[in-house]
């Protein structure tokens, strides 16, 4: 039996739902162009080893789409996203990201705290890598994995925040995240500059 291009997704431990959808596509390039879910795309971007700060920044843009579900006057989720974005530019410390995440958590915005916490984990792993030259390669891999957590959390935030809304709202949020991801990486090849 001939291998399908999605066998590689299975080897990377992609979720069953993503693999099932991908099997309907003739190629990875086509799947990227029409993918309806930003969280799946960010997962693949992490697997392709894109820069963790860039990945986290894009994930924050996806998380911003969920702010419409935050009650009026509640600023802590937005602050959490802003501090995480500042971290991606080197303008915030890990402690600031943690504090903003804790505040968002206290506000009942668990999704924002989760994203900020995962970004903080990525930053800590990167800092630890700098302090241990011998283990830098392994720590860098750990940091990339942590960034995937941040990206996945933030990318899924819109869908999670809309969990009580109709399925159409969830799908629309995921599709909006997919458009955000495609603005940053128009093709799957642009993730690494490699082939498809």
N, C-alpha and C positions, 0 to 999 in steps of 0.2 A: 504494500500500500504506500502510495506517495505521501511524503510528509507535507503538511500544510504549514504556511508561514506562521500560523499561530502557535505551532508547537514550541517555538521559542518563548512565547508568552507563558505557556504552561511551565516551562523550565525555570522561568523567573518568578514563579508563584503568583501570577496575576489572578485576580479573583475570578471565580467561575462565571459570574455574570458578564464580566468584560470579555473573557475568552469566548463565551457563547456568542456575544454580539460580534466580536472580531471575525469569527468563522464565517459570517455572512458577507465579509468584504474580500475582494480579490487580492488585495495587497496591503502592506503596512502603510504605504504612501496614501492609498485611497482611504484607509481607515482613519488616518490622521486628518485628512481633509473634511471628513463628514462625521467625525466622532461627536456624539451628543453630550459627552460628559467631560468637564474640565478636570475632575478628580482623577479620572483614568489617564488623561493626558499628562498631568503633573506627575503621576506615578511613573509613567514611562520616561518622562524627562529626567527624573531622579535616577532611574535605572541606566539611562544613557550618560550619567555623570555630568550633568550641566552644573555650572557654578552654584553652590548651595545658597549663597546670598541672593543671587538672581532668581533662583527657584522660589525662595521664601518671599521675595518681593512680589513676584507674580501671584503667588498664593495669597498674599495680603490683598492684592487687587480683587481676587475672587472673593475673599472674605468680606470686602467692602460691600459686595452686592447683598449681603445678609443684613446690613445695618437698617434696612427698611423695616425689619421685624423687631427692632429694639424700641422699647417704649420712649415716647417723647420725653426729653429732659434727661435721659440716661446717657451720659457721655463716656462712661468707662469702657465699653466695648470699642468705641472709636479710638479712644486714647491707647488702648492695647494695640490696636492695629498700627496706629501712628508710631508708637514706640518701637514696634517690631520692624516697621519700615525704616525707621531711623537707624536701628541696629544694622540693617542690610547696607546702609551707606556709611557705617562706621561712626555714626553720630550719637549712638546710645550705648550704654554699657549693658552687660548681662544682668546686673542688679536692677537696672531700670526696666528691662524687659520683664524680669521676674515680678517686680512691684506692680507694673501695669497689668500683668497677667493675674496676679492675686486680686487686684481691685476689680478686674472684669469678672473674675470668679465670684467675688462677693456680690456683684451686681446681679448674679444669676445668669450671666452670659458665659456659660461653661465652654462653648465652642471657641470663643475668642481667647479665653485663658489657655485652652488646650493648644491652640495654634501658637500663642506666645510662649508657652512652656516648651513646646517642641523646638521653636526657634532658639530659645535659651539653651536647650540641650545641645543643639548644633553649635552654638557659639562656644559653649564650654568644651565640647569635644575638639573644636578647632584650637582653642587656647591651650588645651592639654597637649595637643599635637605639637604646638610650637615649643613647649617646654620639654619635650621628650623626642629629640631628633631621631634616635634609634627606632622609635615606634611610630614615626611620622606617617609612614604609608598606611599602617593599620588604623591609626587614629583618623586619618583623612577619610578612609572608608567609613569609619564609624560616624564621622561628621556628616558625610553624605547621606547616610541612613537616617540620621536625626533630622536633616533638612527634609527628607521625604516625609517624615512624620509631620513636620510643620506644614509642608505643602499639602499633604493629604487632609490634614485637619482644616486648614483654611479653605482649601478648595471645596471640601464637603460642607463647609459652614452654611452656605446658603441653603442647601438641601436640608441640613439638619435643623436649621432655624425655622424652616417652613414645614417641618414634619407634621404639624397639625393641619396644614393647608391641603388643598386638593392635590392630587398627583400631577395635575397640569402645572401647578405653581412650582413643584419640586423639579419637574422636567425643564421648565423655563429657567430656573436658577442654574441648573447644571449646564444647560445650553449656553447661558450667558457666560458662565465660567469657561466653557470650551472656546468661546469667541475671544475671551481675554487671553487665554493661553496661545491661541493661534496668532494673535497680534504680536506676541513676543517671539514665537517660533512658528513662522508660516508653514513650514514643511517639517516632516519628521527628520529629514536630513539636516535641517538647521539646528537640531539639538546638539549635534557634535560635529557637523560639517562632513559627516561620513555618508556612506551610501544608504540606500533604503533596502 
